[in-house]
Amino acid sequence: HITPEKFYVEACDDGADDVLAIDRVSTEVTLTVKKDVPPSAVTRPIFGVLGTIRLVAGTYLIVITKKKKVGEIFSHAIWKATDFDILSYKKTMLHLTDIQLQDNKVFLSMLNHVLSVDGFYFSTTYDLTHTLQRLANTSPEFQEMSLLER
């Protein structure tokens, strides 16, 4: 969900009520609940947040807008991110000079080029950041941690 003040990232899991709120001015990230999302917010589906990046114009949020299932590991779906959107925290670019606008455009073009290269894979249920061998040698406490905590 997008408002002029915040980005709201809502989980689609059954029973999930938490919403990630990203302030577009302070860049502060907090957890809130679904009822706090204004009804006026523009809503569209995404499949994940790749991250943020700071360019000349300010901070941008990079989100995954399309995905393709490429396989499974132990019945866990593995997805390939195939399309992205780069969302500016800033509402306008009026604060930039012509040179800064041109530089920002070049950096956005470079970023789009990197995102168009194959190789962005993810899973919402399996840890792709560790090898199978390493996962086999971890403690039970590590295995019980969420993917985010790992």
C-alpha positions as CSV (number, residue, x, y, z in Angstrom):
1,H,0.0,0.0,0.0
2,I,1.3,3.5,-0.9
3,T,0.4,6.8,0.6
4,P,2.2,10.1,0.3
5,E,3.6,9.6,3.8
6,K,4.4,5.9,4.0
7,F,4.8,2.5,2.3
8,Y,2.9,-0.3,3.9
9,V,4.0,-3.9,3.2
10,E,1.3,-6.4,4.2
11,A,2.0,-10.1,4.6
12,C,-0.4,-12.3,2.8
13,D,-0.1,-15.2,5.2
14,D,-3.3,-16.5,6.7
15,G,-3.9,-14.8,10.0
16,A,-1.1,-12.3,9.6
17,D,-2.1,-8.9,11.0
18,D,1.4,-7.3,11.0
19,V,2.2,-4.6,8.4
20,L,5.6,-3.2,7.8
21,A,5.4,0.6,7.7
22,I,8.2,2.6,6.0
23,D,8.1,6.4,6.6
24,R,8.9,8.1,3.3
25,V,10.3,11.2,5.1
26,S,12.3,9.8,8.1
27,T,12.9,6.4,6.4
28,E,12.0,4.9,9.8
29,V,10.7,1.3,9.6
30,T,8.1,0.1,12.1
31,L,5.6,-2.7,12.6
32,T,1.9,-1.8,12.7
33,V,-1.4,-3.5,12.0
34,K,-3.7,-3.7,9.0
35,K,-6.3,-1.4,10.5
36,D,-3.6,1.4,10.5
37,V,-3.4,1.4,6.7
38,P,-5.4,4.3,5.4
39,P,-8.3,3.3,3.0
40,S,-7.0,6.0,0.6
41,A,-3.7,4.1,0.1
42,V,-3.0,2.8,-3.4
43,T,-2.8,-0.9,-3.2
44,R,-0.9,-3.3,-5.5
45,P,0.6,-6.8,-5.1
46,I,4.3,-7.4,-4.6
47,F,6.1,-10.6,-3.9
48,G,8.9,-9.3,-1.8
49,V,11.1,-6.4,-0.8
50,L,14.6,-6.6,-2.3
51,G,15.9,-3.6,-0.3
52,T,16.5,0.1,-0.3
53,I,19.1,2.2,-2.1
54,R,20.2,5.8,-1.8
55,L,20.7,7.7,-5.0
56,V,21.1,11.4,-5.8
57,A,17.3,12.0,-5.5
58,G,17.1,10.2,-2.2
59,T,16.1,6.8,-1.0
60,Y,14.3,4.2,-3.2
61,L,12.5,1.0,-2.2
62,I,13.1,-1.9,-4.6
63,V,10.2,-4.4,-4.7
64,I,9.7,-7.7,-6.6
65,T,6.6,-7.4,-8.8
66,K,6.8,-10.7,-10.7
67,K,8.1,-14.1,-9.9
68,K,8.5,-17.5,-11.5
69,K,8.7,-20.8,-9.7
70,V,11.9,-22.5,-10.7
71,G,11.9,-25.6,-8.5
72,E,11.7,-27.0,-5.0
73,I,14.1,-28.1,-2.3
74,F,12.6,-30.5,0.2
75,S,9.0,-29.4,-0.9
76,H,10.0,-25.7,-0.4
77,A,9.2,-23.5,-3.4
78,I,12.1,-21.7,-4.9
79,W,11.2,-18.5,-6.8
80,K,13.1,-16.4,-9.4
81,A,12.3,-12.7,-9.2
82,T,11.6,-11.7,-12.8
83,D,10.5,-8.0,-12.5
84,F,11.0,-5.2,-10.1
85,D,9.8,-1.7,-9.3
86,I,11.9,1.1,-7.9
87,L,9.8,3.4,-5.7
88,S,11.0,6.8,-4.7
89,Y,10.6,7.9,-1.1
90,K,10.4,11.5,-2.4
91,K,7.1,12.8,-3.8
92,T,8.8,15.1,-6.3
93,M,12.2,15.8,-7.9
94,L,11.8,19.6,-7.6
95,H,14.7,19.7,-5.1
96,L,17.2,18.6,-7.8
97,T,19.2,20.6,-10.2
98,D,19.3,19.6,-13.9
99,I,22.7,17.9,-13.4
100,Q,21.4,16.0,-10.4
101,L,18.3,14.9,-12.3
102,Q,20.5,13.6,-15.1
103,D,22.9,11.8,-12.7
104,N,19.9,10.2,-10.9
105,K,18.5,9.1,-14.2
106,V,21.8,7.5,-15.1
107,F,22.0,5.7,-11.7
108,L,18.4,4.5,-12.1
109,S,19.3,3.1,-15.5
110,M,22.3,1.3,-14.1
111,L,20.1,-0.1,-11.3
112,N,17.5,-1.3,-13.8
113,H,20.3,-3.0,-15.8
114,V,21.6,-4.9,-12.8
115,L,18.0,-6.0,-11.9
116,S,17.5,-7.2,-15.4
117,V,20.4,-9.7,-15.1
118,D,19.3,-13.2,-14.2
119,G,20.1,-14.5,-10.7
120,F,17.7,-13.1,-8.1
121,Y,16.2,-16.2,-6.3
122,F,14.2,-16.4,-3.1
123,S,12.1,-18.7,-0.9
124,T,9.7,-17.7,1.8
125,T,10.0,-21.0,3.6
126,Y,13.6,-22.3,3.0
127,D,17.0,-20.8,3.9
128,L,18.8,-20.2,0.6
129,T,21.6,-18.2,2.4
130,H,23.2,-21.3,3.9
131,T,24.4,-24.5,2.1
132,L,22.6,-27.8,2.9
133,Q,25.9,-29.0,4.6
134,R,26.0,-26.0,6.9
135,L,22.3,-26.3,7.7
136,A,22.9,-30.0,8.7
137,N,25.6,-28.9,11.1
138,T,23.7,-26.2,12.9
139,S,22.2,-26.3,16.4
140,P,18.5,-27.1,17.0
141,E,18.2,-23.5,18.3
142,F,19.4,-22.2,15.0
143,Q,16.9,-24.4,13.1
144,E,14.0,-23.1,15.2
145,M,14.9,-19.4,14.4
146,S,12.8,-17.7,11.7
147,L,14.5,-17.0,8.4
148,L,14.6,-13.3,9.3
149,E,16.4,-13.9,12.5
150,R,19.0,-16.1,10.8
